[in-house]
Amino acid sequence: MKTPPTGAGAAPAATAAPNPCEGVGAEKKSVINPELWQACAGPLVNLPPAGTQVVYFPQGHSEQVAASMKKVVDAQIPNYPNLPSKLLCSLHSVTLHADPDTDEVFAKMILRPVSSFDKEALLRSDLALKTGKPQPEFFCKTLTASDTSTHGGFSVPRRAAEKIFPTL
């Protein structure tokens, strides 16, 4: 996932929180369906809601940026000896996006550093992720000619059908 590469990992605060489902089109903003975004991102992707306290790892972010730019990671990571290895931050906003050229989905998160470490608040934010909406059921299959029929039928594995569709 991409995050804003600014300062110590936190972007400047905006005056108004953006719509969490806004996406970036080629030249204009478009709304991204959060359920479709989640399906494209996969079942292992969980985004914390705005207002949650999160831990930001500047070194890991720097490595991700260097790797995504296809540069040699070791040669491109700047060394900031006074920067802490982790920063407690408040998640100001999360916006969902899709790259119009590659259809890759990503989220932009604006973080604000928190001066004091509040273990209980961090624990509450961790629990908030576990009590979210249930994940949609899905399966992946590469379609072949034998998966279709002239009667409009479609073949799926029995286990997937029983998992996704209600019994009749």
Order of alpha helices (4+ residues) and beta strands (2+ residues): beta-beta-alpha-beta-alpha-alpha-beta-beta-alpha-alpha
